[in-house]
Amino acid sequence: MKKSYYKKRISIILNYLSTLLTIAGLIIIIPFAVGLIYGESSNILLLSKAFIAPGIIAVLAGLAGKRIFKGGSPMLKDAMFICVMSWVLFTLLGAVPYTVILNMSYLNAAFETMSGFTTTGITLLTGLDNMPRSILFWRSFTQWIGGLGILSMFILIGIKGGAAVNKLFLSESHKIAAKRPHPGLLHTVKTLWIIYVALTAAEIIILSVLGLSFFDAMTHTFTTLSTGGFSIYDQSIAHYKLAGFANSDMIELTYMLFMLLGGINFFVLYNVFTGNVKSLIKNIEVRHLWYIVFGGTFLVFLSYLKFNSSAYTSVNGEVFTGITAMLLHLKDAGFQVISILTTTGFATRDINGIYFTALAKQLFLIFMVIGACSGSTGGGIKIIRVVTLLKIIKTKILKVNSSFKSRVPLTIDKHIVENDEIYRIVTIVTFWMILLISGGAVTAFFSNHTAFESFSGMFSAVGNIGPCYISVKEMIALHPAVKLTYIFGMLAGRLEIIPVILIFNKKFFK
């Protein structure tokens, strides 16, 4: 009886993973067409090895698995296992093009791919300006896919509905409950993807109007809304200023807008798009997002002026004074605050450079931990959890100051937060801290980086951010143990810790 029970569970898990493998195989074929469109036909054999061959093998293996293994509705803990393994599966397959075209080691390729799908944005690649368009597209596309989650895409195209939808969605979107736009979860997922695709189209159009090529607009849009931050240039968004684009400031402002949109709860965006604009202020999490963005920008701006001349020197050497200089300083400060807080990771200036003061660098580290809003494409602990923790402290103080028998409930947006939710938040934050400390210690042990640099690397990985105080060249040279730690951190951070931690518990499989 027990043997039959486990056999059924394993069959259901492998059935779902087979479907996901089929989808992954179809997705990895797409960059082949991009390569042909952008003049890589002379390397058609290499393109075929990188994209067509692994795609066909994955599709055939997936279809075979679907026929062999009987499906069904998974248990919640099995759904969590499917969730974790789907991200691992996509990463293992998605790493192949990097090894074939760029001759990367498989570990480095897996690192780059996990960084893409989890929308982290830490890169081990240099010389991006001269790379094949097929690879640049693939890097950006992995982040766009990962923005709303691999399983949310799977639910959209692979499942008709039922209990399995809820279990799979919850296993990947382990977030604080939010009011859905539709009672059915499948309809909710469809709505989220409609918003995502619509915003994607809007940003591509705006960037194209501002003078970017369609390829630039498309790839950078993929990594803006997903808050992933991969760029097709070594200088990231600073490239447009350095290349002399007339609309470079407007281009940067456009990225700022869409990074914010990617970092806001998509259910709030749905309310805005259906006429409830006030939710941008009334929602407690989004309201605190504005507090952090404006407060952080002002502090970074002031800290620069305290130690430097008020004159503004652009990355391309242009010098401005007066009110123009002040506005440009504010823009640079705001861009980086938004980029870090939403966990996008784009840069108009090096965050480890002399432009940003010690205070600014400390604030960036704090923002890496806080992250964006729940229900967004952003990473980090999430603003709502930080707000909840602060309210727990406030409630505790009120209880101490009130009568012994009185009960002071914890409320968020006038809704009482149940104890189970409080315990879950505390658990996630605790595991976050353990991962950050452990990863920082591993980095320091296997390298000669300072404590500040070592912790920033793991902060970036677990927070799915990208930039840190370790340069790309230094990141490439890190010990394999550190890279594996970061890969684990990226996955754990993207899945909000608990599903990844649970599969290491032997009771999980009973």
N, C-alpha and C positions, 0 to 999 in steps of 0.2 A: 504493500500500500504506500509506504513511505517512498519507495523507489519510483513508483508511478507518479507520485506527487512531484518529486524533483524533476523527473523526466519531462513532465508537462510544463513546469516552470521554465526549464532550460529551452524547450522547444519554442515557447512563446517569445522568450528573449531573443533567440537566434532568428526567429521569423522577423521580428521588428528590425534587428540589426541588418538582416539581409536586404530589407526594403531600403534602409538608410544607405547601405553600401551601393545599391542600384542608383539612388539619387545622387550620391557623391560621384559615381562614375559618369553620370550624365553631365554634371556640373563641370567636372574637370576637362571635359572635351571643348567647352566654350572658348577658352583662350586660344585654341588652335585656329579657330575662325578669325579671331582678332589678329593673330600673327600673320595670317594670309592677307588680311585687309591692309595691314600696315607694312607690307613689303618684306616679309620674312619667308617668302616662298622658296628662296634659294636654299633655305635650311629646312625644307619640308620633312626630311627624314628625321632630323633632330626634334622638330616640333611633334612629329608623330610619336616618337619614343617618349617625349615628355608628357603629352596630353592624350593622344588617341589610344596608345597601347594600354596605359594604366586605366583609362576610362572604360575601354572594352572589357578588360579583364574584370574590373570591378562590377560592371553591369551583368556580365555572364555569371560571375560568382554569386551576385545578389539574387538574380533570377533563379539560379539553381537552389540557393538556400530557401527561397520562398516556397519552392515546390517540395523540398525535403522536410522542412520544419513546419509543423502545424501552428497556426496562430491562435490568438485568443486575447482576453483582457488581462493585462499584467497586474500583479499586486503593486501597491505603491512603492515598496522597497525594490521590487524588480524594475519598476519604471525609472527609479533613480539610477539603478545600475545601467539600464539602457541609455539613459541620459548621459552618464559619464562616458560610457564606451562609445557612444555616437560621436562625441567630440574627439576622443582618441582615434577612432576610425577615420574620421575626416582629416585629422592631422597626419596620420601615417600615410594616407593616400595623397594628400595635398602636398606632401614634402617631395614627392617624386620629381616634379618639374624643376625644382631648384637643384637637385643632384644631377639631373641630366643636362640642363642648359648651362648652369653656372658652376658645375663641378663642386658644389658644396658637400661637406661631409653630411652624412644622414642626420647626425645629431643637430648640426647647425640648421639644416633644412627643416627638421621637425620643430626646432625652436622658432624659426621664422614663421612657419605655418601656424603653430599654436598661438603665436603672437598675433597673427592675422585673424584667425577665426574667433579668438577671445576678445578681439578689438583692443588688444593691449598696445601694440605699436612699437615695442622694443625691437630694434632691428640689428641684424648682424651683417648688413649689406652696405657697401660703399660703392661709389661710381654709378649711382642710380641714373644720372643724367644720360648715360650712354648705354643703358641696358635695353634688351629687346622689349618691344611693346607688349608682347605676349606675357612675359614675366611680370612687368609692371601692372598690367591689367589683372593678372591672377592675384598679386599681393593685395590690390585694392578690393577686388571682388570678394576675396575671403573675408575681409572686414565687413563688407556690406551684408553678406550672408549671415555672419555672426552677430550683426547688430541687434536683430530681433530674436536671434537664437536659432540654432539648427533644428531643434525639435518643433519650434513654432512654424518654421517653413514646412517641416514634415507633416504637421497637423493640417496645414493649409492645403497641401497637394496630395497627401497620402491617406487621410482618414476621413470617413464620412461623419463620424460623431460617436457619441456613447461615453461610457465611463472611462475608457482608455484615454480619451482626449484630456479629461481633467487630470488624471494621474500623470501623464507625460508633461503636460503644461506646468503643473505644480512642481514636478521634479526639476525642471529647468528654470522656472521663474519663482524661485523660493523667496518671494517678496511679501511685504506687508500688504494685506488685503486692500483693494481699492474698488470703488464702485465701477462696475463694468458698463459700457455703453449698451450692451445687449445681454439678455438673460442667458442665452446659450454661449458656451465658451468658444465653440467653433465660429460663431458669428463675430464674437469679440476678436478672435485672432485674425479673421478676414478684415475687420475694421482697422486693426493695427497695421496690417500690411498695406491697406489702401492709403492710409495716412503716410506711411513710410515711402511708398512708391510715388505718391503725389508730391511730397516734399523733395524727393530725389529729382523728379522731373523739373520742379520749380527752380532748384538750385542750379541744375545743369543749364537751364535757359538763361538765368541771370548771369552766371559766370561767362557764358558764351557771348552775351550782349556786351559784357565788360571787356571783351577782347581775348579771352582764353580760347585755345583750340578746343574742339569737341572732346578730344582724348583727355586733355588736361582737366576740362570741366567735369567730365564723367568720372575719371578716376579719383579726383579730389572730392567730388560730391560723395562718392561711395564711402570715403574715409572721414568725411565730416559728419554726416548724419548718423553714422554708426559709432561716432566718437572714437574712432580707431587711430587716426593720425598718421597712417602711412602716407608718405609723399612720393612723388615720382622724381623728386630732386633732392640732392644731398643737403641743400640749404633750406629745405622745407618751404614754407610760404614766403620766406625772405627772398626766394628766387625771383619773384615778380618785381620786387624793388630793384634787385641787383641787375635784372635783365632790362630795366628801363621801361617797364609797362606804364603807360600814362595814367591808367586807372588803378595803380597798385594799392592806393589807400582805400578805394572803394571795394577792391577785391578782398582786402583784409577785413573790412567791415561786413562784407557779405559772409565770409567765413565765421566771423564772430556771431552773427545772427543765427546761422544754421547750426553752429556748435551748441548754442543755447537751446535751440529747438530740439536737438538730439538729446540734450541733457535734462529736458523737462518730461515729467510723466506723460505718456502718450494718451492716457485717459483724460488728463487735463487739456491736452491739445485737442482731443475730440470735442470736449465741451466748448472750447474756444471756437473751433471751426463750425460748431452748430449754434453759435450765437451767444454763448455764455462767456464773454470776454473777462468778466469780473473774477472768474476762477483763477486767473493769473495772479490775483491779489488775495482772494479769499482762501485759497488752498494754503495751508500752513507750511507745507514743504516748499512750494514755489515761492512763497513770500520770504522764507529764509534764504532761498537761493539768491533772491535780489539783495538781501542784506549782505550776504557774503561777497557777491560780485562787486557791489558798489563800495562796501567797506574795504574789501581786499584791494581793489583798484586804487582807492584813495591812499591807503597805507603804502603800497608799492610806489605810487607816484610821489608821496611826501618823502619817503626814505631816500629816493633818488635825489630829489632837490636838496636835501639836507647835506649831502656829501659831494654834490657835483654842481657844475654850472647849469643855469637854467636854459642855456642854448641847447638845441637839439641837433645831434649829428646822426644822419640816417646811415643805414648799413652800406649804402652806396657812396657815402662821403659828403652828401649835401648837408649844409648847415642852415638851420632856421633859428630865428630869435622871436621874442615877443609872444603874443597870444598864439601864433601859429605853432611855436615851439611847445607851449604848454599843452595845446590840444594833441599834438603828436606824441608827447610823453604820456598823456592820458590814454591815447589809443594803444600804445605799446604795452602799457601796464594792464589795461583792460583786456587786451588780446590774450596775454599770457595767463592772467587770472582765470579767464573763461576757459581757455584751452586746458589748463591743469585741473580746474574744478570739475569740468564736464568729462574729464579723463580722455580728451581727444589727443592732446600731445603735439599739435602743430606748433611751430615756432616762427616768430619774425626776428627773434634774437636768441642767442644761446643762453639758456637759463643758468648755465654755470659760468657765464662770461662776466666781465667787469661791469656791464651795464646794470645788472641787478645786485642790490646790496645784500648784506648778510641777513637783514630782516626779511627782505623779499624772498630769499632762498629758503628761510625757515617757514615762511607763510606757504610757499609752494609745497613744502613737505607736508604741512598740515592739511592743505587742500587735497593732496594725493590720498590721504586717509579718508577724508570726509566724502569726497566724490560727488556725484550728481544726484538726481531725484530717483526714487524707486519707480519702477515702471517705465524707465527711460532706457536708452541704449548705453548709458554711462555706467562706469564702475564705481569702486570705492565702497565704504561702509554704507553710504547713502545718507542724505541730509535728514530724512525723517527719523532714522535711527539715532542720529546725534541729538536731534530735537527731543526725541523720546527719552533718551538717557538723561538729558538736562532736566526734563520734566519729572523724571523719577527722583532726582536729587531734590528738586523743589518740593515735590509731594512729601518726601521724607522729612524735610525741614518743617513743613506745615503740620505734619503729624506730631512732631516733637513739640511744637508750640501750641498745639490744640489739646482739648481734653482727652483723657485716656480712652474713652469709649467711642469717640468720634471716628468716622471713616471718611478719608479724603481720597476719592477715586482719581485715577490718572485719566485724563481726557486729551484727545487729539481731535481738533476740529469738531468739538462738542460731542464726540463719541468716546465712550469709555473704552479704554484699552484693557483687555482681559489679561489675567495673570499668565496664561499660556503664551500670549504674544510677547509679553515682557520677558519671560524666560527665554523665548526663542531669540529675541534681540540680544539679550545678554550673552547667550551661548555663541551666537555668530560673532559678536564683537570680541569675546574672549578668545575664540579660535583665531580670529584675525590677528590679535595681539601676539598669540603664540607663534603663528606663522611668520609674522614680521620679525619678531625677535630671533626665531630659529634661522630664517633665511639670511638675516643680517649677520648672524654669527657664522654661518657656513661661508658666506662671501668673504668675511674678514679672515677666516681660518685659511682659505685656499687662495688668498690674494694679499697684496700689500696695500689695499685701499684703506682709507681712514674709516673710522666708525660711521661718520656722517655719510660718506659715499656708499659704504656697504649697506646701511639701512635703506638708503634711497633706492638702491637697486631692487630690493625686495618689496619696498613700498610700491614701486612702479609696477612690478610683476603682479602682486596680489591685488593692487588697485586697478589693474588693466589700464595703465596710464601711458607708458612709453618713455617719455623723457625722464632722466634721472641725472645724478651727478657723476656718472661713469660714462665716458665718451664711447662712441661706437667702436673705435679701434680697441679700446680697453675691454669693451664687452665681448668682442670677438675673441680676445686672448684669454678670457676667463676659463678656469678649470672646468672640465666636463661636469663635475659634481655640482658646481654652482649653476651651470646651465640647466641641468636636470631639476635642480631645486626651483629655479625660476619657471620652468615649464609646469611643474606641479603647482606652483603658486599662481600662475596665470589661469590654469584650469579651475583651481579651487576658488579663486576670486571671482571668476566669471559665473560659476554655478553657486555662488554664495555659500561656500565652505561645506555645508552640512552633507550634501549628497556624496561629495568626494571623500570626506572623513568617514562616513558611515560604511562605505564598501570595504574599509580596512578592519571592520569589526567582524570577528568570526561568527557572531550571532546573527549578523545581517543576512546570511544565506540559509538560515534555518527556518 
